[in-house]
C-alpha cells in the first residue's frame, strides 16, 4: 500500500492537474506504516477520502512485483505513472513546479488484489491503432471475497460507438449491464423503465460529491 502511495502521490504528481476533480491527491500530506496499520494524514477534513480510495484513480493498489523494476523501483526516475505523462511526450503541459527529474516509466504488469484478473485486450480488426473493442477479465480465484461473489467466471468490458448501440445491445441480450454516467440518454432510460420493465431494471448509484 505504501509503495503505491509513494509513487502515485510523489511530487509534483500529487496535483489535480493529472487527477481532475479528485482532490484526494491535494489533501493527502503524509502516509506511512504503524506496524500492520497504514496511516494517512490529511491537511483538512475531506469527506470523500474513503470513497475516492475505492475508485480506479488517482490510487489503485498494484503488486510491488508489477512495478517496472519490482519492489525497489525508484519513485523519481522510474515512477509508475503512464509514460505519456512525460512532459516531452506532449500529452499534457507540465503541472506547476514540475521537475524534469521525475520520469514516468509505467508498469510491467497489471496484478493487484481485486476480484478480477486481466486476461487480454481485443482491438478493432486486430489493429491497436484502431482502438480497443473489448477488454477481458477472469475471476481471481485467490480473492478474499469469492465466498459471496457468486459463480461469475469472466467479465468483458465492451466499447460501443454511442448510446444507441448500447441500448440495442441491451435489448438483444448481447450486453448484460451498462454502467456509468451518460451511457444512455435520459429518454432511453425512461423507455427501458416504461417499456421493458419485465426484462430490464435501472438503478441509480450513490452520487460522487467531492467538490
PEDAWO-V582629 format. One record per residue. N is the residue number from 1. RES is the residue in one letter. BURIAL is I if it has 24 or more other C-alpha atoms within 12 Angstrom, else O. D_LAST is the distance of its C-alpha to the last C-alpha in Angstrom with 2 decimals. Layout:
N;RES;BURIAL;D_LAST + N;RES;BURIAL;D_LAST
This chain:
1;X;I;25.53 + 2;X;I;25.87 + 3;X;I;27.18 + 4;X;I;24.14 + 5;X;I;21.84 + 6;X;I;24.42 + 7;X;I;24.35 + 8;X;I;20.78 + 9;X;I;19.46 + 10;X;I;22.60 + 11;X;I;21.99 + 12;X;I;21.22 + 13;X;I;19.63 + 14;X;I;16.94 + 15;X;I;14.88 + 16;X;I;12.10 + 17;X;O;14.99 + 18;X;I;16.09 + 19;X;I;13.12 + 20;X;O;10.95 + 21;X;O;7.29 + 22;X;I;8.22 + 23;X;I;7.87 + 24;X;I;10.72 + 25;X;I;13.16 + 26;X;I;12.04 + 27;X;I;12.28 + 28;X;I;15.38 + 29;X;O;18.43 + 30;X;O;21.43 + 31;X;O;22.73 + 32;X;O;26.21 + 33;X;O;28.72 + 34;X;O;30.41 + 35;X;O;33.21 + 36;X;O;31.88 + 37;X;O;28.48 + 38;X;O;25.58 + 39;X;O;23.63 + 40;X;I;20.21 + 41;X;O;19.22 + 42;X;O;15.78 + 43;X;O;15.63 + 44;X;O;13.57 + 45;X;O;12.50 + 46;X;O;9.57 + 47;X;O;9.94 + 48;X;O;8.89 + 49;X;I;11.50 + 50;X;O;14.35 + 51;X;O;12.74 + 52;X;I;11.91 + 53;X;O;15.46 + 54;X;O;16.84 + 55;X;O;15.70 + 56;X;O;17.92 + 57;X;I;15.75 + 58;X;I;15.30 + 59;X;I;17.84 + 60;X;I;20.78 + 61;X;I;24.01 + 62;X;I;26.97 + 63;X;I;30.52 + 64;X;I;31.89 + 65;X;O;34.78 + 66;X;I;32.55 + 67;X;I;31.49 + 68;X;I;33.64 + 69;X;O;36.10 + 70;X;O;35.55 + 71;X;I;34.56 + 72;X;O;35.62 + 73;X;I;33.44 + 74;X;I;32.58 + 75;X;I;28.88 + 76;X;I;29.63 + 77;X;O;32.37 + 78;X;I;31.68 + 79;X;I;27.95 + 80;X;I;26.80 + 81;X;I;24.37 + 82;X;I;25.64 + 83;X;O;28.58 + 84;X;O;27.18 + 85;X;I;24.72 + 86;X;I;27.74 + 87;X;O;27.69 + 88;X;O;31.25 + 89;X;O;30.33 + 90;X;O;28.45 + 91;X;O;25.45 + 92;X;O;22.97 + 93;X;O;23.81 + 94;X;I;23.49 + 95;X;O;20.34 + 96;X;O;20.89 + 97;X;O;23.58 + 98;X;O;24.59 + 99;X;O;27.93 + 100;X;O;30.37 + 101;X;O;31.49 + 102;X;I;28.49 + 103;X;I;29.65 + 104;X;I;28.15 + 105;X;I;30.80 + 106;X;I;28.98 + 107;X;I;30.31 + 108;X;O;33.72 + 109;X;O;32.87 + 110;X;I;30.18 + 111;X;O;31.13 + 112;X;I;28.73 + 113;X;O;28.96 + 114;X;I;27.60 + 115;X;I;29.61 + 116;X;I;30.36 + 117;X;I;32.22 + 118;X;O;32.15 + 119;X;O;35.51 + 120;X;O;35.70 + 121;X;O;34.27 + 122;X;O;36.14 + 123;X;O;36.06 + 124;X;O;37.31 + 125;X;O;41.07 + 126;X;O;40.70 + 127;X;O;39.42 + 128;X;O;36.26 + 129;X;O;36.04 + 130;X;O;35.70 + 131;X;O;32.52 + 132;X;O;31.65 + 133;X;O;33.07 + 134;X;O;32.52 + 135;X;O;31.29 + 136;X;O;33.30 + 137;X;I;32.49 + 138;X;O;34.93 + 139;X;I;34.49 + 140;X;I;34.36 + 141;X;O;37.36 + 142;X;O;36.43 + 143;X;O;33.01 + 144;X;O;32.91 + 145;X;O;31.79 + 146;X;O;34.60 + 147;X;O;36.45 + 148;X;O;34.10 + 149;X;O;32.58 + 150;X;O;35.58 + 151;X;O;37.86 + 152;X;O;35.61 + 153;X;O;37.01 + 154;X;O;35.32 + 155;X;O;32.08 + 156;X;I;32.05 + 157;X;I;28.96 + 158;X;I;30.21 + 159;X;I;29.25 + 160;X;O;30.06 + 161;X;O;30.50 + 162;X;O;28.69 + 163;X;O;27.83 + 164;X;O;31.52 + 165;X;O;32.60 + 166;X;I;30.16 + 167;X;I;31.44 + 168;X;O;35.00 + 169;X;O;34.55 + 170;X;I;33.23 + 171;X;I;36.24 + 172;X;O;38.81 + 173;X;O;37.47 + 174;X;O;36.96 + 175;X;O;33.26 + 176;X;O;32.35 + 177;X;O;28.59 + 178;X;I;25.92 + 179;X;O;22.36 + 180;X;O;19.14 + 181;X;O;17.26 + 182;X;O;19.83 + 183;X;O;22.74 + 184;X;I;24.73 + 185;X;O;24.80 + 186;X;O;24.38 + 187;X;O;28.15 + 188;X;O;28.90 + 189;X;I;26.97 + 190;X;O;28.89 + 191;X;O;32.11 + 192;X;O;31.65 + 193;X;O;31.03 + 194;X;O;34.03 + 195;X;O;36.54 + 196;X;O;35.87 + 197;X;O;34.89 + 198;X;O;37.90 + 199;X;O;36.83 + 200;X;O;33.05 + 201;X;O;30.09 + 202;X;O;26.46 + 203;X;O;23.63 + 204;X;O;20.02 + 205;X;O;17.86 + 206;X;O;15.10 + 207;X;O;11.73 + 208;X;O;9.00 + 209;X;O;6.00 + 210;X;O;3.78 + 211;X;O;0.00
